[in-house]
Amino acid sequence: MKLSIVTTLYRSERYIEEFYRRASAAAREIVGDDYEIIFVNDGSPDNSLDLAVEMLDSDDHVVVVDLSRNFGHHKAMMTGLAHTVGERVFLLDSDLEEEPEYLRAFAEHMRSGSADVVYGVQPQRKGGWFERISGELFYRFFDALTGTALPRNVVTARLMSRRYVDALLMHEEREVFMAGLWHITGFRQLPMQMTKHSTSETTYTFRKKMSLLVNSVTSFSNAPLIGIFYIGAMISLIAIAYILYLLLHWAFFTRPLSGWTSVIASVWLLGGMIISFIGVVGIYLSKIFSETKRRPYTIVRHIYARR
């Protein structure tokens, strides 16, 4: 098979029929009849699954992977990629913020650049000031703490070669951060500027973004643990210098030192730092706990297909 199109479904019932129609037309224009469209139902609470299954009656290009519950966007995408058989794989969201018609431009760019991946980037991050600022801060913190410079303003839409997808699926961690995995998998990757529309409100709240930042940094770097060591060493040196100062003061001056307020402030400061350091170690321990259990990151309830 020449082409696989993969998308996830979550509250997608008002987009799915138009997405199917436009994605099918784009695929036929590129590869004729040799393609498949894989819908991954990520525990959608609306009628998305039923609408996708109904398409099987009239089109055997459709494959529906129904997950047993909601596992999250990134894990659902990885599951969809694992079920592809196409020589090239086009991944995008089903909410039509990324137009399926970009497939043709992506394919031409991949062919002319002899690349394994062509991924979409926005000229400017969509949304209000909060989305733009928080998104930029996310990438800045990630780059600083991991030493990995991720491309800015990337979108889900990307066209990938078979060998790249196979390499991407070799990553078996339970906590999936797709932007990082896309980058570290390597191969020749080319950006392509595209317009991402705003058809729905973002589900990434500030809390989810902070959770994603913590998960991504701890998945790709041990810098927080190393930072704890250096901060502890610095505090120890400051404490030793202060002890020497106190000894000299006691030896040459009779007036006792004052400063109980500063002592209490220091105790509170050190106590807070110790608790936060234990928390950082706890995050890494929780990730070790999650990885060693080797639970599947998704569970497929049923696969609907006519092939």
C-alpha positions in Angstrom: 0.0 0.0 0.0 1.3 3.4 -0.9 -0.3 5.7 1.6 -1.8 5.6 5.1 -3.6 8.6 6.6 -3.9 8.5 10.4 -6.1 10.7 12.6 -7.5 10.6 16.1 -11.1 11.1 17.2 -12.1 12.9 20.3 -15.3 15.0 20.2 -14.9 14.9 16.5 -18.5 14.1 15.3 -19.1 17.5 13.6 -15.8 17.3 11.6 -15.5 13.6 10.8 -17.6 13.4 7.6 -16.0 16.4 6.0 -12.5 15.2 7.1 -13.2 11.8 5.5 -14.4 13.3 2.2 -11.5 15.8 1.9 -8.8 13.3 3.0 -10.1 10.6 0.6 -10.0 13.1 -2.3 -6.5 14.2 -1.4 -5.3 10.6 -1.2 -6.9 9.6 -4.6 -5.2 12.6 -6.2 -1.8 11.4 -5.0 -1.9 7.5 -5.1 -5.1 6.6 -6.8 -6.9 3.8 -5.0 -4.0 2.5 -3.0 -4.5 4.1 0.4 -6.1 3.7 3.8 -7.6 6.1 6.3 -7.1 5.0 9.9 -9.4 6.6 12.6 -8.3 6.0 16.2 -11.2 6.5 18.6 -9.6 7.8 21.8 -12.6 7.2 24.0 -14.6 9.9 22.4 -17.8 10.6 24.5 -19.8 11.7 21.4 -21.0 9.9 18.3 -17.6 9.9 16.6 -17.1 6.1 16.7 -20.5 5.3 15.2 -20.0 7.7 12.4 -16.6 6.3 11.5 -17.8 2.7 11.6 -20.7 3.6 9.3 -18.2 4.6 6.6 -17.0 1.0 6.4 -20.3 0.1 4.7 -19.4 2.2 1.6 -15.6 2.4 1.7 -13.1 -0.4 2.4 -10.3 2.1 2.7 -11.5 3.0 6.2 -10.0 1.3 9.3 -11.3 2.2 12.7 -9.2 1.4 15.8 -11.4 1.7 18.9 -9.4 2.2 22.1 -10.9 0.9 25.4 -10.9 4.3 27.0 -9.4 7.8 26.6 -5.6 7.5 26.8 -4.5 10.9 25.4 -3.8 12.4 22.1 -0.1 11.4 21.9 -0.6 7.8 22.8 -3.6 7.5 20.4 -1.4 8.8 17.6 1.3 6.2 18.3 -1.3 3.5 18.3 -2.6 4.7 14.9 0.9 4.7 13.5 1.4 1.1 14.7 -1.5 0.0 12.6 -0.3 1.5 9.3 1.0 -0.5 6.4 1.6 2.3 3.8 4.9 3.2 2.3 4.2 6.8 3.4 2.1 7.9 6.4 0.2 11.2 6.6 -0.6 12.1 10.2 -3.0 15.0 11.1 -5.8 16.0 13.4 -9.4 15.4 12.4 -10.7 18.8 13.5 -9.8 20.4 10.1 -7.6 23.0 11.6 -5.0 21.3 9.4 -6.3 21.0 5.9 -6.1 17.5 4.4 -5.3 19.1 1.0 -1.8 19.9 2.3 -1.0 16.2 1.5 -0.2 17.1 -2.1 2.2 19.9 -1.1 3.8 17.7 1.5 4.4 14.9 -1.0 6.0 17.3 -3.5 8.2 18.8 -0.8 9.3 15.3 0.4 10.1 14.2 -3.2 12.1 17.3 -4.1 14.0 17.4 -0.8 14.7 13.6 -0.7 13.4 13.7 2.9 11.9 11.1 5.2 9.7 13.6 7.0 7.9 16.8 6.0 6.3 18.5 9.0 4.0 21.5 9.1 5.0 24.7 11.0 2.9 27.8 11.6 4.3 31.3 10.8 2.8 32.4 14.1 1.3 30.3 16.9 -2.5 30.4 16.7 -4.7 31.6 19.7 -4.6 34.5 22.0 -1.7 36.1 23.9 -1.8 33.4 26.6 -1.5 30.5 24.1 1.4 32.3 22.2 3.4 33.3 25.3 2.9 30.0 27.2 3.8 28.0 24.0 7.0 30.0 23.6 7.9 29.7 27.3 7.4 25.9 27.0 9.9 25.6 24.2 12.4 27.9 25.9 12.3 25.9 29.1 12.5 22.6 27.3 15.5 23.7 25.2 17.3 25.1 28.3 16.7 22.0 30.5 17.2 19.3 27.9 19.7 20.8 25.5 17.4 19.6 22.7 16.2 22.4 20.3 12.8 21.5 19.1 11.3 23.2 16.0 9.0 26.1 16.9 5.3 26.2 16.2 5.0 22.7 14.8 1.7 21.2 14.1 0.5 17.6 14.1 0.4 17.4 10.3 3.4 15.5 8.8 4.1 13.1 6.0 6.5 10.3 6.9 8.4 7.5 5.2 7.9 3.9 6.2 11.4 3.5 7.6 10.9 6.7 9.7 7.6 5.4 11.1 9.2 2.0 11.9 12.0 3.8 13.7 9.6 6.0 15.6 7.7 3.0 16.9 10.8 1.5 18.4 10.4 4.0 21.2 8.6 2.1 23.9 8.3 4.5 26.8 5.0 4.6 28.6 4.9 8.5 28.9 4.8 9.6 25.3 5.9 13.1 24.3 5.5 13.2 20.5 7.3 16.4 19.7 10.4 15.0 21.4 10.2 11.6 19.8 9.6 13.1 16.4 12.9 15.1 16.8 15.2 12.5 18.3 14.2 9.8 15.9 16.4 11.6 13.4 16.5 11.1 9.6 16.1 14.0 7.1 13.2 16.2 8.2 12.1 19.3 6.4 9.7 22.0 7.6 6.9 23.4 5.5 5.0 26.5 6.4 1.2 26.1 6.6 -1.8 27.8 8.0 -3.6 26.2 10.9 -7.2 27.3 11.3 -9.1 27.8 14.6 -12.1 25.6 14.5 -12.4 24.8 18.2 -11.1 25.9 21.5 -7.8 24.4 22.7 -8.1 21.7 25.3 -4.5 22.4 26.6 -5.2 24.4 29.7 -2.3 26.0 31.7 -2.4 23.0 34.1 -2.1 20.6 31.2 0.8 22.6 29.7 2.6 22.6 33.0 2.1 18.8 33.3 3.3 18.4 29.7 6.4 20.5 30.4 7.3 18.4 33.5 6.7 15.1 31.7 8.7 16.2 28.6 11.7 17.5 30.5 11.9 14.5 32.9 11.5 12.2 29.9 14.3 13.7 27.9 16.8 15.0 30.4 18.4 14.4 33.9 19.3 18.1 34.2 16.9 18.7 37.2 18.7 15.9 39.1 22.1 17.3 38.2 20.9 20.8 39.1 19.9 19.6 42.6 23.5 18.3 43.2 25.1 21.6 42.1 22.6 23.7 44.1 23.2 21.5 47.2 27.0 21.9 46.7 26.7 25.7 46.4 24.6 25.9 49.6 27.1 23.8 51.4 30.0 26.1 50.4 28.0 29.1 51.5 27.2 27.4 54.8 30.9 26.5 55.4 32.0 30.1 54.7 29.4 31.4 57.1 30.6 29.0 59.8 34.1 30.3 59.4 32.8 33.8 59.7 31.0 33.0 62.9 34.1 31.3 64.4 36.3 34.4 63.6 33.6 36.7 65.1 33.5 34.6 68.3 37.3 34.5 68.6 37.9 38.3 68.1 34.7 40.0 69.3 32.8 39.7 72.5 29.5 41.1 71.4 27.2 38.3 70.5 25.8 38.2 67.0 22.2 39.1 66.4 19.9 38.0 63.5 17.3 35.5 64.6 15.0 36.7 61.7 17.6 35.8 59.1 18.1 32.4 60.8 14.4 31.6 60.6 14.2 32.9 57.0 17.2 30.6 56.1 15.5 27.6 57.8 12.3 28.2 55.8 14.3 28.7 52.6 16.3 25.5 53.0 13.2 23.6 54.1 11.3 24.6 51.0 14.3 23.8 48.8 14.7 20.3 50.4 11.0 19.6 49.9 11.1 20.7 46.3 14.3 18.6 45.7 12.5 15.6 47.1 9.6 16.3 44.8 11.9 16.3 41.8 13.4 13.0 42.8 9.9 11.7 43.4 8.9 12.6 39.8 11.8 10.6 38.4 11.0 7.7 40.7 7.4 7.8 39.5 8.6 7.6 35.9 10.8 4.6 36.8 7.8 3.0 38.5 5.7 3.5 35.4 8.3 2.2 33.0 9.2 -0.9 35.0 5.6 -2.1 35.1 5.6 -2.1 31.3 1.9 -1.6 31.0 0.7 -1.0 27.5 0.2 2.7 26.8 -3.1 2.0 25.0 -5.5 -0.9 24.9 -7.4 -1.6 21.7 -11.0 -2.8 22.2 -11.8 -3.5 18.6 -10.5 -2.9 15.1 -13.2 -2.3 12.4 -12.0 -3.1 8.9 -13.1 -4.8 5.7 -9.6 -5.7 4.4 
